[in-house]
Amino acid sequence: MVAQEPLLLVNTGHGKGKSSAAFGVMARGSMRGWTVGVVQFVKGGKWKTGERKLADKLDITWHTLGDGFTWESDDLDETAAKGRHAWDVATAMLASGHYDLLILDECTYIMKYGWVPVADVVASLEARSTRTNVVLTGRDCPQEVIDIADTVTEMVKVKHAYERGIKARKGIEY
């Protein structure tokens, strides 16, 4: 159990590594005996990621609640509804007092696209259980979330293999 004041960490920016860094914290917390949970806001159930396989082995609560990237959506209203539902799940987990660590993967997008008001996210983060550390990831994190965070890291893309036509690879990107 966490004995100190819980922290809010934000991994944002357009570079690779935001979620990967969060899942490193997930593994570290789990190995310290923490109760850990994950809510993924964008990825859908078809993704078979290495971090999910690790979470299953570590008995980490995991919710993959999105339906993929917005530019791949066939129904943006449904995509938005799934984002709002994911936030409802995350809000309950934040308030539950059950978790030492929650990873809110790609959470910034629900705010960026206006599916959940930034003020609602800030209020839930501030009202979370005094036990719960949070790592929130995604591009374009709103300033209001940055303002209440304890640690903010901006990932900056210098170059990416995708620009050379190299597709995402198991073990590297997922």
C-alpha positions as CSV (number, residue, x, y, z in Angstrom):
1,M,0.0,0.0,0.0
2,V,1.2,3.5,-0.8
3,A,2.2,5.4,2.4
4,Q,2.9,8.8,1.0
5,E,0.9,11.4,-0.8
6,P,-0.2,10.0,-4.2
7,L,1.3,11.5,-7.3
8,L,-0.2,12.4,-10.7
9,L,2.2,11.9,-13.6
10,V,1.5,13.0,-17.1
11,N,3.3,11.6,-20.2
12,T,2.3,13.8,-23.2
13,G,3.8,15.0,-26.5
14,H,4.0,13.7,-30.0
15,G,6.9,11.4,-29.5
16,K,6.8,7.7,-29.0
17,G,7.0,6.2,-25.5
18,K,4.2,7.7,-23.5
19,S,2.3,4.5,-22.9
20,S,5.5,2.4,-22.7
21,A,6.8,4.6,-19.9
22,A,3.4,4.3,-18.1
23,F,3.5,0.5,-18.4
24,G,7.0,0.5,-16.9
25,V,5.5,2.2,-13.9
26,M,2.7,-0.4,-13.9
27,A,5.2,-3.2,-13.7
28,R,7.3,-1.5,-11.1
29,G,4.3,-0.8,-8.9
30,S,3.0,-4.3,-9.2
31,M,6.3,-5.7,-8.2
32,R,6.2,-3.6,-5.1
33,G,2.9,-5.2,-4.1
34,W,0.7,-2.4,-5.2
35,T,-2.9,-2.9,-6.5
36,V,-2.8,-1.7,-10.1
37,G,-5.4,-0.9,-12.7
38,V,-5.4,0.2,-16.3
39,V,-8.0,1.9,-18.4
40,Q,-7.3,2.3,-22.1
41,F,-9.3,5.0,-23.8
42,V,-8.5,4.4,-27.5
43,K,-7.2,0.9,-28.2
44,G,-9.9,-1.7,-28.8
45,G,-10.1,-5.3,-27.9
46,K,-8.5,-6.5,-31.1
47,W,-5.1,-5.3,-29.9
48,K,-3.0,-8.1,-28.4
49,T,-0.3,-6.2,-26.7
50,G,2.7,-7.3,-24.8
51,E,1.8,-5.0,-21.9
52,R,-1.6,-6.6,-21.6
53,K,-0.1,-10.1,-21.5
54,L,2.2,-8.9,-18.7
55,A,-0.7,-7.4,-16.8
56,D,-2.6,-10.7,-17.1
57,K,0.4,-12.5,-15.6
58,L,0.6,-9.9,-12.8
59,D,-3.2,-10.0,-12.0
60,I,-3.6,-6.3,-12.9
61,T,-7.2,-5.1,-13.5
62,W,-7.3,-4.1,-17.2
63,H,-10.0,-2.4,-19.2
64,T,-9.6,-1.9,-23.0
65,L,-12.7,0.3,-23.7
66,G,-12.0,2.1,-27.0
67,D,-12.7,1.0,-30.5
68,G,-9.5,2.2,-32.1
69,F,-8.1,5.4,-33.5
70,T,-10.6,8.1,-34.4
71,W,-9.4,8.2,-38.0
72,E,-10.3,4.5,-38.3
73,S,-13.8,4.9,-36.8
74,D,-16.9,3.9,-38.8
75,D,-19.1,5.7,-36.2
76,L,-17.7,8.6,-34.4
77,D,-20.8,8.9,-32.1
78,E,-20.1,5.3,-30.9
79,T,-16.4,6.1,-30.5
80,A,-17.3,9.1,-28.4
81,A,-19.8,7.1,-26.3
82,K,-17.1,4.5,-25.7
83,G,-14.7,7.3,-24.6
84,R,-17.3,8.6,-22.1
85,H,-17.9,5.1,-20.8
86,A,-14.2,4.6,-20.3
87,W,-14.1,7.8,-18.3
88,D,-17.0,6.6,-16.1
89,V,-15.1,3.4,-15.4
90,A,-11.9,5.4,-14.6
91,T,-13.8,7.8,-12.4
92,A,-15.2,4.9,-10.3
93,M,-11.7,3.4,-10.1
94,L,-10.2,6.7,-9.0
95,A,-12.7,7.1,-6.2
96,S,-12.8,3.5,-5.1
97,G,-9.8,3.5,-2.7
98,H,-8.9,0.1,-4.1
99,Y,-5.9,1.1,-6.2
100,D,-2.4,2.2,-5.4
101,L,-1.8,3.0,-9.1
102,L,-4.0,3.7,-12.1
103,I,-2.8,4.0,-15.6
104,L,-5.1,6.1,-17.7
105,D,-3.7,5.3,-21.2
106,E,-4.5,7.8,-23.9
107,C,-6.9,9.7,-21.6
108,T,-6.1,13.0,-23.2
109,Y,-8.1,12.2,-26.3
110,I,-11.5,12.2,-24.4
111,M,-10.7,15.9,-23.5
112,K,-9.2,16.9,-26.9
113,Y,-12.2,15.7,-28.8
114,G,-14.7,17.2,-26.3
115,W,-16.2,13.9,-25.2
116,V,-15.6,14.7,-21.5
117,P,-15.1,18.2,-20.2
118,V,-11.6,19.0,-19.0
119,A,-13.1,20.3,-15.8
120,D,-14.7,16.9,-15.1
121,V,-11.4,15.1,-15.5
122,V,-9.6,17.6,-13.3
123,A,-12.2,17.3,-10.6
124,S,-12.1,13.5,-10.6
125,L,-8.3,13.5,-10.5
126,E,-8.3,16.0,-7.6
127,A,-11.0,14.0,-5.7
128,R,-9.3,10.6,-6.2
129,S,-8.6,8.3,-3.3
130,T,-5.7,9.5,-1.2
131,R,-4.2,6.1,-1.9
132,T,-4.2,6.3,-5.7
133,N,-1.2,7.4,-7.8
134,V,-2.1,8.1,-11.5
135,V,-0.2,8.0,-14.7
136,L,-2.1,9.7,-17.5
137,T,-0.9,9.5,-21.1
138,G,-1.7,11.0,-24.5
139,R,-0.9,13.8,-26.9
140,D,-2.0,17.4,-26.3
141,C,-2.6,17.2,-22.6
142,P,-4.8,20.2,-21.5
143,Q,-3.0,22.9,-19.5
144,E,-5.5,22.4,-16.6
145,V,-4.3,18.8,-16.2
146,I,-0.7,19.8,-16.5
147,D,-1.3,22.4,-13.8
148,I,-2.4,19.9,-11.2
149,A,0.2,17.2,-12.1
150,D,3.2,16.5,-10.0
151,T,5.4,15.4,-12.9
152,V,4.9,16.1,-16.6
153,T,7.1,14.6,-19.3
154,E,6.8,15.7,-22.9
155,M,7.9,13.1,-25.4
156,V,9.3,14.8,-28.5
157,K,9.6,13.0,-31.8
158,V,13.0,13.4,-33.4
159,K,12.4,10.8,-36.0
160,H,10.3,7.6,-36.2
161,A,10.7,4.4,-38.2
162,Y,7.1,4.7,-39.5
163,E,8.3,7.7,-41.6
164,R,10.5,5.2,-43.5
165,G,7.5,2.9,-44.1
166,I,8.4,0.5,-41.2
167,K,5.2,-0.7,-39.6
168,A,4.6,-1.2,-35.8
169,R,6.4,-4.3,-34.5
170,K,5.4,-6.7,-31.8
171,G,7.7,-6.3,-28.8
172,I,8.6,-2.7,-29.8
173,E,5.3,-0.8,-30.3
174,Y,2.9,-3.4,-28.8
